[in-house]
Amino acid sequence: MKPKQPKTGITLRLPAPAIFWRVLGAAVAVCASIPLLLLQTGCSPGIIAVFGEPTSSEKKVPAEYNLAVQKGAKILILVDQPTYLDAHPNLRFFVTDAISKTFQLQLKIPASLIIDYDTLADYRSETADFSLQSPEQVGSALGADFVLHVVVSNYQITQEGDITNLSAKLDAQATLIKTATGEKVWPMMEPSRLIQVGCESERRGPDTVAVRMASAAARCITRYLYDCPKNQFKILDDRTNMSW
């Protein structure tokens, strides 16, 4: 008969659930200590960032001029277009309305601080020399602290094949002006910011196309005037500096 091995100590037998929780607790402790160990050993912060990297909705593209922090400032949205431009009859309103809504939604600017379109329209029709006034003169007359001046320089709608299939393009230049001084505060490195938007294969009619182009232009302009979430900075209909 084979002799039995002598017992050299007391063996504590843990039930299976207890072993599981001991192992899990040790694993959690190791994972929690990794960022601290990386810092203590001088590893790159970029390695540590993966443990708590912000999402694309949390990342921000910094404003070129942060209009959102100008608390209490009244803003005039002044949209102009040359008389020869064969554009939708309500295009100026559509662009103004889209920018106003974006200011309220994204920049959290109260509607009471945005001079409404009807007030500007009345002043435009009642002022004989309106076309000779500068944006800051118009803004001053209406009590604005800032004027966002948008000039629509090109607007085209063309048919693709059948009459219901439309493509469109809109070009505009935008500047932000401080009324009291006439200073252009945005953009800083160029006379104005070129905005080009367009779409293809739109089947919902010319009115919808005009609203779509106005909305895209509004977003392309306003994204530079607040800390825009990275996942909202890219605009589907943006065609700026593209050959098309």
C-alpha positions as CSV (number, residue, x, y, z in Angstrom):
1,M,0.0,0.0,0.0
2,K,1.3,3.4,-1.0
3,P,1.9,5.6,2.1
4,K,-0.1,8.8,2.5
5,Q,1.6,12.2,2.3
6,P,1.9,13.8,5.7
7,K,-0.1,17.0,6.3
8,T,2.2,20.0,6.7
9,G,-0.4,22.7,7.6
10,I,-4.1,23.6,7.6
11,T,-5.7,24.2,4.2
12,L,-8.7,26.6,4.2
13,R,-11.1,25.6,1.4
14,L,-13.1,28.6,0.2
15,P,-16.4,28.0,-1.5
16,A,-16.5,28.8,-5.2
17,P,-18.4,32.1,-4.9
18,A,-15.9,33.5,-2.4
19,I,-13.0,32.7,-4.7
20,F,-14.7,34.5,-7.6
21,W,-15.2,37.7,-5.6
22,R,-11.6,37.6,-4.3
23,V,-10.2,37.4,-7.8
24,L,-12.6,40.0,-9.1
25,G,-11.7,42.4,-6.3
26,A,-8.0,42.0,-7.1
27,A,-8.5,42.7,-10.8
28,V,-10.5,45.9,-10.1
29,A,-7.8,47.1,-7.8
30,V,-5.1,46.5,-10.4
31,C,-7.1,48.4,-13.1
32,A,-7.7,51.3,-10.8
33,S,-4.0,51.7,-10.0
34,I,-2.8,51.7,-13.7
35,P,-3.4,55.5,-14.3
36,L,-1.5,56.4,-11.1
37,L,1.4,54.0,-12.0
38,L,1.6,55.6,-15.5
39,L,1.9,59.1,-14.0
40,Q,4.5,58.0,-11.4
41,T,6.6,56.4,-14.1
42,G,6.4,59.4,-16.4
43,C,4.4,57.9,-19.2
44,S,2.7,60.2,-21.8
45,P,-0.6,61.8,-20.7
46,G,-2.0,60.7,-24.1
47,I,-1.8,57.1,-22.8
48,I,-3.7,58.0,-19.7
49,A,-6.3,59.9,-21.7
50,V,-7.9,56.7,-23.1
51,F,-9.3,56.0,-19.6
52,G,-11.5,59.1,-19.7
53,E,-11.4,60.6,-23.1
54,P,-14.4,62.9,-23.8
55,T,-16.8,62.0,-26.5
56,S,-17.2,64.0,-29.8
57,S,-20.3,65.8,-28.3
58,E,-18.2,66.8,-25.3
59,K,-15.2,68.0,-27.3
60,K,-15.4,71.7,-28.5
61,V,-14.1,73.6,-31.4
62,P,-13.1,76.9,-29.9
63,A,-14.9,80.0,-31.1
64,E,-13.1,82.4,-33.4
65,Y,-15.1,85.1,-31.6
66,N,-17.3,84.0,-28.8
67,L,-20.6,85.9,-29.2
68,A,-22.2,83.6,-26.6
69,V,-20.4,85.3,-23.7
70,Q,-21.4,88.8,-24.6
71,K,-24.2,88.8,-22.0
72,G,-26.9,91.4,-22.5
73,A,-25.7,92.5,-25.9
74,K,-28.4,93.2,-28.5
75,I,-27.7,91.7,-32.0
76,L,-28.9,92.7,-35.4
77,I,-28.9,90.1,-38.2
78,L,-28.6,92.1,-41.4
79,V,-28.9,90.1,-44.6
80,D,-28.4,91.8,-47.9
81,Q,-28.3,90.7,-51.5
82,P,-27.7,92.6,-54.7
83,T,-30.8,93.7,-56.6
84,Y,-29.8,91.8,-59.7
85,L,-29.7,88.5,-57.9
86,D,-32.4,86.1,-59.0
87,A,-33.0,84.6,-55.6
88,H,-36.1,83.2,-53.8
89,P,-38.3,86.2,-52.7
90,N,-38.1,85.2,-49.1
91,L,-34.4,84.2,-49.0
92,R,-33.4,87.1,-46.8
93,F,-36.0,86.2,-44.2
94,F,-35.1,82.5,-44.3
95,V,-31.4,83.2,-43.6
96,T,-32.3,85.7,-40.9
97,D,-34.7,83.4,-39.2
98,A,-32.3,80.4,-39.4
99,I,-29.5,82.4,-37.8
100,S,-31.8,83.8,-35.1
101,K,-33.0,80.3,-34.2
102,T,-29.4,79.0,-34.0
103,F,-28.4,81.9,-31.8
104,Q,-31.2,81.0,-29.4
105,L,-30.7,77.2,-29.5
106,Q,-26.9,76.9,-29.5
107,L,-25.6,80.2,-28.2
108,K,-28.5,80.5,-25.6
109,I,-29.1,84.2,-26.6
110,P,-32.6,85.2,-25.6
111,A,-35.0,86.2,-28.4
112,S,-35.5,89.6,-26.7
113,L,-31.8,90.4,-27.5
114,I,-32.2,89.7,-31.2
115,I,-33.7,92.5,-33.2
116,D,-36.6,90.9,-35.1
117,Y,-36.9,90.8,-38.8
118,D,-40.1,92.9,-39.0
119,T,-38.4,95.8,-37.1
120,L,-35.5,95.7,-39.6
121,A,-37.9,95.4,-42.6
122,D,-39.9,98.5,-41.4
123,Y,-36.7,100.5,-41.0
124,R,-35.5,99.4,-44.4
125,S,-38.7,100.5,-46.1
126,E,-39.1,103.8,-44.2
127,T,-35.5,104.9,-44.7
128,A,-34.9,106.6,-48.1
129,D,-31.1,106.3,-47.9
130,F,-31.0,102.8,-46.4
131,S,-28.8,101.4,-49.1
132,L,-26.2,104.0,-48.4
133,Q,-26.0,103.3,-44.7
134,S,-23.2,101.2,-43.3
135,P,-24.1,98.1,-41.2
136,E,-23.0,99.9,-38.0
137,Q,-25.3,102.8,-38.8
138,V,-28.2,100.5,-39.3
139,G,-27.3,98.7,-36.1
140,S,-27.0,101.9,-34.1
141,A,-30.4,103.2,-35.4
142,L,-32.0,100.0,-34.2
143,G,-30.2,99.9,-30.8
144,A,-27.9,96.9,-31.6
145,D,-24.5,96.3,-29.9
146,F,-23.4,93.9,-32.7
147,V,-24.4,93.5,-36.3
148,L,-23.9,90.2,-38.1
149,H,-23.8,91.3,-41.7
150,V,-24.5,88.6,-44.3
151,V,-24.3,89.4,-48.0
152,V,-25.8,86.7,-50.3
153,S,-23.8,87.0,-53.5
154,N,-25.0,83.9,-55.4
155,Y,-28.1,81.8,-55.4
156,Q,-28.9,79.2,-58.0
157,I,-31.4,76.4,-58.5
158,T,-31.1,74.0,-61.4
159,Q,-33.2,71.0,-62.5
160,E,-31.6,67.6,-62.7
161,G,-33.5,65.5,-65.3
162,D,-37.1,65.7,-64.3
163,I,-38.7,68.9,-63.0
164,T,-39.0,67.6,-59.4
165,N,-35.2,66.9,-59.0
166,L,-33.4,70.1,-58.0
167,S,-29.9,71.1,-57.1
168,A,-29.0,74.4,-55.5
169,K,-26.0,76.5,-54.3
170,L,-25.7,79.6,-52.2
171,D,-22.7,81.8,-51.6
172,A,-22.4,84.4,-48.9
173,Q,-19.9,86.6,-47.1
174,A,-20.3,87.2,-43.3
175,T,-18.8,89.7,-40.9
176,L,-19.5,90.6,-37.2
177,I,-19.3,94.3,-36.4
178,K,-19.3,96.1,-33.1
179,T,-21.8,98.9,-33.5
180,A,-20.2,101.5,-31.2
181,T,-16.9,101.6,-32.9
182,G,-17.6,100.1,-36.4
183,E,-14.8,97.5,-35.6
184,K,-15.0,94.2,-37.4
185,V,-14.4,91.6,-34.7
186,W,-14.9,88.6,-36.9
187,P,-13.3,87.2,-38.9
188,M,-9.9,88.7,-38.0
189,M,-7.6,87.4,-40.7
190,E,-9.8,88.2,-43.8
191,P,-12.2,90.9,-45.0
192,S,-15.2,88.5,-44.6
193,R,-15.9,84.8,-44.1
194,L,-16.8,83.0,-47.3
195,I,-19.7,80.6,-46.9
196,Q,-20.7,78.2,-49.7
197,V,-23.5,75.6,-49.3
198,G,-25.2,73.4,-51.8
199,C,-27.3,70.3,-52.3
200,E,-28.2,67.8,-55.0
201,S,-31.2,65.7,-55.8
202,E,-33.7,67.6,-53.6
203,R,-37.3,66.7,-54.6
204,R,-39.3,68.8,-52.2
205,G,-39.7,71.9,-54.2
206,P,-38.0,75.4,-54.5
207,D,-39.3,76.6,-51.1
208,T,-37.9,73.7,-49.3
209,V,-34.6,74.1,-51.2
210,A,-34.4,77.8,-50.1
211,V,-35.0,76.9,-46.5
212,R,-32.5,74.1,-46.6
213,M,-29.8,76.4,-48.1
214,A,-30.6,79.2,-45.6
215,S,-30.3,76.7,-42.7
216,A,-27.0,75.3,-43.9
217,A,-25.6,78.8,-44.4
218,A,-26.8,79.9,-40.9
219,R,-25.0,76.9,-39.3
220,C,-21.8,77.4,-41.3
221,I,-21.7,81.0,-40.0
222,T,-22.7,80.6,-36.4
223,R,-20.4,77.6,-35.7
224,Y,-17.5,80.1,-35.5
225,L,-19.2,82.3,-32.9
226,Y,-19.4,79.9,-29.9
227,D,-17.6,76.8,-28.6
228,C,-19.2,74.4,-31.0
229,P,-19.4,70.7,-30.1
230,K,-17.1,68.8,-32.5
231,N,-19.8,66.5,-33.7
232,Q,-21.9,69.5,-34.8
233,F,-19.1,71.5,-36.5
234,K,-19.3,69.6,-39.8
235,I,-22.3,70.6,-41.9
236,L,-23.7,68.2,-44.5
237,D,-24.4,70.8,-47.1
238,D,-21.1,72.8,-46.6
239,R,-19.3,73.2,-49.9
240,T,-16.9,76.0,-48.9
241,N,-13.7,76.0,-51.0
242,M,-14.8,72.9,-52.9
243,S,-14.8,72.7,-56.7
244,W,-18.3,71.6,-57.6
